Amino acid sequence: MYQAGLILEGGGMKGIYTAGVLDFFMDRELLFSDCYGVSAGVCHLCSYLSGQRGRSYRIALNYLDMKQYCSVESLLKTGDLFGVDMSYKLIPDYLDPYDYEAFGKYEGRAYAVATNIRTGKPAYLPLKDMHRDIVAVRASSSLPLVSRNVEIDGQLYLDGGISDSIPIRQSIRNGSRKNVIVMTKEEGYIRKPAGMELAAVRARYLRYPKVYELIRERHLSYNNTVQYIEEKRKSGDVFVIRPKQASKVGRIEKDKDKMKALYEEGYRDAENCYLDLLEYLERA
């Protein structure tokens, strides 16, 4: 296990790129002492930490056409675009069983990054027992407007990408001198200001104005973090794996061929930079 941080950006269905990277890591038995997953990133992190190669890929593709998994019908009936029962109970416990025992043997620290909607602050929720802590994964993955708020210990949470899309600073604060960042946005990507959805956000979260403020300013905080990462990358302080160009996969994607291609791109990119990654991790 390398004493380094692993940071996984979200991105909805674009996170299948991350699944490809992590499957390559599993093929090479690469483990990290501190792992941070945001939204889709933490979903893929779970299968990585249990050593279940290919599981994230299967889940991402096998249930695309099922209304209980992801559909407007699910949103209208339950308040969640991604069905909670299917995503966090039926799949891990029955359809594609999660290896809870293997996860329990992971000796590092893992976190799901969520957003406290009352304070507007990011929360780095420890993942120690996946039977119990899967609710933290759900919180981290609950997209605004298309998900219900998730309550944990009296606090309400939504998607971690609202407040800390790429938690490199938190990883450094926690003591990781080396950090590997897997991004789902391509090189040169610049986030633009939120558009028409801001009015809906303001109305939906009237009782939680921090949500509106965060989404209104998200392009500034995101672009600032990307600039910070780029400076760290140029100085050799972080190692970044990300797509070379924009993918054709949407945040909510139903085309399996597009998903497969992006997964294979992630695997290939990790394979192509493997020797450089080892040199970075093993450097004194």
C-alpha positions as CSV (number, residue, x, y, z in Angstrom):
1,M,0.0,0.0,0.0
2,Y,1.3,3.4,-1.0
3,Q,1.3,6.2,1.6
4,A,-0.5,8.6,-0.7
5,G,-3.9,10.1,-1.3
6,L,-6.3,8.9,-4.0
7,I,-8.9,11.5,-5.0
8,L,-11.8,10.6,-7.3
9,E,-13.8,13.4,-8.9
10,G,-17.5,12.9,-9.6
11,G,-19.3,13.5,-12.9
12,G,-22.3,11.3,-13.1
13,M,-22.1,8.7,-15.8
14,K,-18.8,10.2,-16.9
15,G,-17.4,8.4,-13.8
16,I,-17.2,5.2,-15.9
17,Y,-13.8,6.7,-16.9
18,T,-12.8,6.4,-13.3
19,A,-14.0,2.8,-13.2
20,G,-11.6,2.0,-16.0
21,V,-8.7,3.6,-14.1
22,L,-9.5,1.7,-10.9
23,D,-9.8,-1.6,-12.7
24,F,-6.3,-1.1,-14.0
25,F,-5.1,-0.3,-10.5
26,M,-6.7,-3.5,-9.2
27,D,-4.9,-5.4,-12.0
28,R,-1.6,-4.0,-10.7
29,E,-2.6,-4.3,-7.1
30,L,-2.1,-0.6,-6.4
31,L,-3.6,0.5,-3.1
32,F,-3.5,3.9,-1.4
33,S,-3.6,4.8,2.3
34,D,-6.1,7.6,2.0
35,C,-9.0,7.7,-0.5
36,Y,-11.5,10.4,-1.2
37,G,-14.5,9.8,-3.4
38,V,-17.0,12.5,-4.6
39,S,-20.4,11.5,-5.9
40,A,-19.9,9.0,-8.7
41,G,-16.3,8.8,-7.6
42,V,-17.2,7.3,-4.2
43,C,-19.5,4.8,-5.8
44,H,-16.6,3.4,-7.9
45,L,-14.3,3.7,-4.9
46,C,-16.4,1.2,-3.0
47,S,-15.8,-1.6,-5.5
48,Y,-12.1,-0.7,-5.7
49,L,-11.6,-1.0,-2.0
50,S,-13.4,-4.3,-1.9
51,G,-11.2,-5.5,-4.8
52,Q,-14.1,-6.4,-7.0
53,R,-12.7,-5.8,-10.5
54,G,-15.3,-5.1,-13.1
55,R,-18.1,-4.6,-10.6
56,S,-18.4,-0.8,-11.2
57,Y,-18.5,-1.4,-15.0
58,R,-21.2,-4.0,-14.7
59,I,-23.4,-1.9,-12.4
60,A,-22.9,1.2,-14.7
61,L,-24.1,-0.7,-17.8
62,N,-26.3,-3.6,-16.7
63,Y,-29.2,-1.6,-15.2
64,L,-29.3,1.4,-17.5
65,D,-32.6,0.4,-19.0
66,M,-34.3,-0.4,-15.7
67,K,-36.7,2.3,-14.5
68,Q,-36.0,1.3,-10.9
69,Y,-32.4,2.2,-11.4
70,C,-32.4,5.6,-13.2
71,S,-35.5,7.2,-14.7
72,V,-37.8,10.2,-14.6
73,E,-40.5,7.8,-13.3
74,S,-38.3,7.0,-10.3
75,L,-37.8,10.8,-9.8
76,L,-41.6,11.4,-9.9
77,K,-42.5,8.5,-7.6
78,T,-39.7,8.7,-5.0
79,G,-37.9,12.1,-5.4
80,D,-34.7,10.4,-6.5
81,L,-33.6,10.0,-10.2
82,F,-31.5,7.1,-9.1
83,G,-33.6,4.6,-7.2
84,V,-32.4,4.4,-3.6
85,D,-33.7,0.9,-2.9
86,M,-32.2,-0.5,-6.1
87,S,-28.9,1.4,-5.9
88,Y,-28.2,0.9,-2.2
89,K,-29.9,-2.3,-1.3
90,L,-31.0,-4.5,-4.1
91,I,-27.7,-4.2,-6.1
92,P,-25.2,-4.5,-3.3
93,D,-27.1,-7.1,-1.3
94,Y,-28.6,-9.3,-4.1
95,L,-28.1,-8.5,-7.7
96,D,-24.3,-7.8,-7.7
97,P,-23.3,-8.6,-4.1
98,Y,-20.8,-6.3,-2.5
99,D,-17.9,-8.0,-0.7
100,Y,-18.3,-6.3,2.7
101,E,-15.8,-8.6,4.3
102,A,-13.1,-7.7,1.8
103,F,-13.8,-4.0,2.3
104,G,-13.4,-4.6,6.1
105,K,-9.8,-5.7,5.4
106,Y,-8.8,-2.4,3.8
107,E,-6.2,-0.9,6.2
108,G,-6.3,2.7,5.0
109,R,-8.7,5.5,5.4
110,A,-11.6,6.2,3.0
111,Y,-14.0,9.1,2.8
112,A,-17.2,10.0,1.0
113,V,-17.4,13.7,0.4
114,A,-20.8,15.3,0.9
115,T,-22.2,18.8,1.3
116,N,-23.9,19.9,4.5
117,I,-26.8,21.9,3.1
118,R,-27.4,23.9,6.3
119,T,-23.8,25.1,6.7
120,G,-22.7,24.9,3.0
121,K,-19.5,23.2,4.2
122,P,-18.0,20.0,2.8
123,A,-18.2,16.9,5.0
124,Y,-15.6,14.1,4.7
125,L,-17.6,11.2,6.0
126,P,-15.5,8.2,7.0
127,L,-16.2,4.8,5.4
128,K,-15.5,2.1,8.0
129,D,-18.4,-0.3,7.8
130,M,-20.2,-0.4,4.5
131,H,-23.3,-1.9,5.9
132,R,-23.7,1.2,8.0
133,D,-21.8,3.8,6.0
134,I,-23.4,3.2,2.6
135,V,-25.8,6.1,3.5
136,A,-22.7,8.3,3.3
137,V,-22.1,7.1,-0.3
138,R,-25.7,7.9,-1.0
139,A,-25.3,11.4,0.5
140,S,-22.2,12.1,-1.6
141,S,-24.1,11.0,-4.8
142,S,-27.4,12.9,-4.2
143,L,-27.5,15.4,-7.0
144,P,-29.4,18.7,-6.3
145,L,-33.0,19.0,-7.7
146,V,-33.1,15.2,-8.6
147,S,-32.5,13.7,-5.2
148,R,-33.9,13.9,-1.7
149,N,-31.8,15.3,1.1
150,V,-30.0,12.6,3.0
151,E,-30.0,12.8,6.8
152,I,-27.1,11.4,8.8
153,D,-26.9,12.0,12.6
154,G,-29.3,14.9,12.4
155,Q,-27.5,16.7,9.5
156,L,-28.8,17.0,6.0
157,Y,-26.5,16.4,3.0
158,L,-26.4,16.5,-0.8
159,D,-23.8,15.8,-3.4
160,G,-20.2,16.5,-2.4
161,G,-19.4,18.1,-5.7
162,I,-21.3,21.2,-4.7
163,S,-18.8,22.2,-2.0
164,D,-15.6,20.3,-2.8
165,S,-15.5,18.7,-6.3
166,I,-11.8,17.6,-6.0
167,P,-10.7,17.5,-2.4
168,I,-7.0,17.8,-2.9
169,R,-6.6,20.4,-0.2
170,Q,-8.3,18.2,2.4
171,S,-6.0,15.3,1.5
172,I,-3.0,17.5,2.0
173,R,-4.4,18.8,5.3
174,N,-4.8,15.2,6.4
175,G,-1.1,14.5,5.8
176,S,-0.8,13.1,2.3
177,R,2.4,14.4,0.7
178,K,1.7,12.6,-2.5
179,N,-1.7,12.5,-4.2
180,V,-3.1,10.8,-7.3
181,I,-6.1,12.5,-8.7
182,V,-8.5,10.9,-11.2
183,M,-10.6,13.6,-13.0
184,T,-13.5,13.0,-15.3
185,K,-13.3,16.4,-17.0
186,E,-10.9,16.6,-19.9
187,E,-7.6,18.6,-20.1
188,G,-8.4,22.3,-20.5
189,Y,-12.0,22.1,-19.2
190,I,-13.3,25.3,-17.7
191,R,-16.6,25.2,-15.8
192,K,-19.1,27.8,-16.8
193,P,-21.5,29.6,-14.5
194,A,-24.8,27.9,-13.7
195,G,-27.6,28.9,-16.0
196,M,-31.4,28.6,-15.9
197,E,-31.3,25.9,-13.2
198,L,-30.3,28.6,-10.6
199,A,-33.9,29.7,-10.3
200,A,-35.1,26.2,-9.6
201,V,-32.3,25.7,-7.1
202,R,-33.3,28.9,-5.3
203,A,-36.9,27.8,-5.1
204,R,-36.2,24.2,-4.1
205,Y,-33.8,25.0,-1.4
206,L,-35.4,28.2,0.0
207,R,-34.8,26.9,3.6
208,Y,-31.2,26.1,2.7
209,P,-29.8,29.2,1.0
210,K,-26.2,27.9,1.2
211,V,-27.1,25.4,-1.6
212,Y,-28.0,28.2,-4.0
213,E,-24.9,30.2,-3.0
214,L,-22.6,27.2,-3.6
215,I,-24.1,26.4,-7.0
216,R,-24.1,30.0,-8.0
217,E,-20.3,30.2,-7.2
218,R,-19.4,26.7,-8.1
219,H,-17.7,27.6,-11.4
220,L,-15.3,29.9,-9.5
221,S,-14.4,27.4,-6.8
222,Y,-14.1,24.5,-9.3
223,N,-11.8,26.5,-11.7
224,N,-9.7,27.7,-8.8
225,T,-9.2,24.1,-7.6
226,V,-8.3,23.0,-11.1
227,Q,-5.7,25.8,-11.4
228,Y,-4.3,24.8,-8.0
229,I,-4.0,21.2,-9.2
230,E,-2.3,22.3,-12.4
231,E,0.3,24.2,-10.4
232,K,0.9,21.2,-8.2
233,R,1.1,18.9,-11.2
234,K,3.7,21.1,-12.9
235,S,5.8,21.1,-9.7
236,G,5.6,17.3,-9.5
237,D,3.6,17.4,-6.2
238,V,0.5,15.6,-7.6
239,F,-0.1,13.0,-10.3
240,V,-3.2,13.5,-12.5
241,I,-5.1,11.1,-14.7
242,R,-7.8,12.5,-16.8
243,P,-9.3,12.3,-20.3
244,K,-7.4,14.0,-23.1
245,Q,-10.6,15.2,-24.7
246,A,-14.2,15.7,-24.0
247,S,-16.2,12.5,-24.0
248,K,-19.6,11.9,-25.6
249,V,-21.0,10.5,-22.4
250,G,-23.6,12.7,-20.7
251,R,-24.1,13.0,-17.0
252,I,-27.1,10.8,-17.4
253,E,-26.3,8.5,-20.3
254,K,-28.2,5.5,-21.7
255,D,-25.9,4.6,-24.6
256,K,-23.9,1.5,-23.5
257,D,-21.4,1.8,-26.4
258,K,-20.4,5.3,-25.3
259,M,-20.1,4.1,-21.7
260,K,-17.9,1.1,-22.7
261,A,-15.7,3.4,-24.8
262,L,-15.1,5.8,-22.0
263,Y,-14.4,2.9,-19.5
264,E,-11.8,1.5,-22.0
265,E,-10.3,5.0,-22.3
266,G,-9.8,5.2,-18.6
267,Y,-8.2,1.8,-18.4
268,R,-5.9,2.7,-21.3
269,D,-4.9,6.1,-19.9
270,A,-4.0,4.5,-16.6
271,E,-2.0,1.8,-18.4
272,N,-0.1,4.3,-20.5
273,C,1.0,6.3,-17.5
274,Y,1.7,3.4,-15.2
275,L,5.5,3.6,-15.2
276,D,5.4,7.4,-14.6
277,L,2.9,6.8,-11.8
278,L,5.2,4.3,-10.1
279,E,8.1,6.6,-10.4
280,Y,6.1,9.4,-8.7
281,L,4.8,7.1,-5.9
282,E,8.2,5.6,-5.2
283,R,10.2,8.8,-5.3
284,A,11.7,9.8,-2.0
